[in-house]
Amino acid sequence: MVAIPEEVLKVLNDDNSIRILATKSKEGNVHAIQVGSLKAPSPDTIIVGAILMKRTGKNLESMKASGEMVSILAGSQMKSFEIKARPKEFITSGPIFDGMNAALEKMGLKANGVWALEVAEVWNQSPNYEAGKKMA
C-alpha cells in the first residue's frame, strides 16, 4: 500500500477530470470504462460507485480473488497519472456507501455498491519529461 501524492489526489477528486478504469476478465480480455464516481477519500484508497457496472463488476470480483491489479488513468489538462490498485472490498452499507449515493443523487443516479481499491503504485503519464516516472 502506498500514498497517492497530493497533485494526483487533486486530479482524482476533480469532477472535471477524466478517470478511466481498466479491468481484465478471467479470459484475459481488457475492459475500460470512464468512471465519474471515482474518488480518493484518503491517500491510500480509491472508491468507485458501481452504478451500471456489469462486465467491470465481474472483472473486479475475479481480480480481487486472484490478487490482480486494476489500472486507473486520471487526467486533467496537461496532467495525466496512472494508478495501479487492488480490489479490496465491495461495500453495500455504511458511511462510504451512503456518501457515494448522496453525491450520485444530485445526478439522478444510485450505486448498488462501492468498490474500495487499495493503491499499490502511482506513475506520472503526463506529456512531459517526467512521463513514465514512478511517483509512489
N, C-alpha and C positions, 0 to 999 in steps of 0.2 A: 504494500500500500504506500502510495506517495501523495504528496500535497500538490495540488494544482497551483501554479504561480498566479499571482494577483491579476496580471494582464490577461491571462487565459480565462480566469473566473469572470472578468468583465465581459468578455465576448460570449461565454457560455450563458450568462444570465441576462444578456441584452435581448429583448424581444424582437429587435430588428435584425439580429444576426441570423445567418443561415446555419442550421445544425443538421447534419446528415448522420444517421446511424446505420452502420453496415454490420450485418449478421451473416451467419453461414448455416445452411441446412445440414442435416445428418449426412446427406449425399455429397456435401462439399460445394453446393451452389451458393454464391454470394447474393445477398439481397440488401438493397439500400433504400432507405426512406428519409424524407425530410421530416424532422420532428420539432414542432413548435413548442411542445410541452416540456422539452428537455431543460433542466436546471441543475445547478450545482449548489445545494444548500450548505455544503461545507467543503473545504479544500480536498477532501479525500473521497467524496461521494457525489455521484451524479444520479438524478432521478428522471424517469421518463414515464409520462402518463400513457397507459395502454387504452387508447380510445377506439381505434379501428384496427389494431394490430391482430392480424391473423397469422400470416407467414412469419412475421417478425416475432410474435409471441411464441410460436412453436420453436423457432430457431433459438430464442433466448433460453427456453426451457432445456433444450438439448445441449446448448453451450454451457449452461450452468452445471448440468450433470457431468459433462466431460472436462470442466475447468478451462474451457477456451475463452479467449478474449474477443470482445466486440471492438470495432473501430468507430470513433466519432470524429467527424471533420466539422469544425466550427470556424466560420469566417465572417468577418465584418470589414468592409472597405479593403484595405491592403494588408490585413492581418488574417492569418489562417493557421489553425493548430489542429493536430491530430491527438486524440486522447484514446489510449487503449485501456479497457476496463473489463473486469469480470462480472458477469451477472451474479448478484449476491442473493437477492430475495424478491419475491413478488408480494407486495403489500396490498391488502384489501380492506384495512380498517386502521384507525388511529390518526394522529395529527398530520403525518405526511400525506396520507390518502385524502383526508378532509381538506387540507391546504391546497392540494393539487386540484380537487374538484371545485373549490371556491374560486380559484383562478380561472379554470376552464368554463365555469358557469357564465362568466362575462361574455364568452364567445358562443354560448349556446351548446357547449359540449360537456360530456361527462365521461370520466375514466372508470373502467371496471376494475382497475388496479393500477399500481405504480411499481415499476421495476426500479430497484436500487442497484446501482453498479458501483463496484469498488475500483477506484482508479489505480492503475498499475504503471503507466508510462504517459509522458506528455512530450510531444515533438513539435517543433516550430516548422510549419509548412508554408510560411509567408513567402511571397515572391521577392526575396532579397537574399543577401549573402549568409543569413542565418538559417536558411531553408535546410531541413534535414538534421538540424541540431537537436539532440535530446535535451529537454529542459528539466525533466524530473523523472 
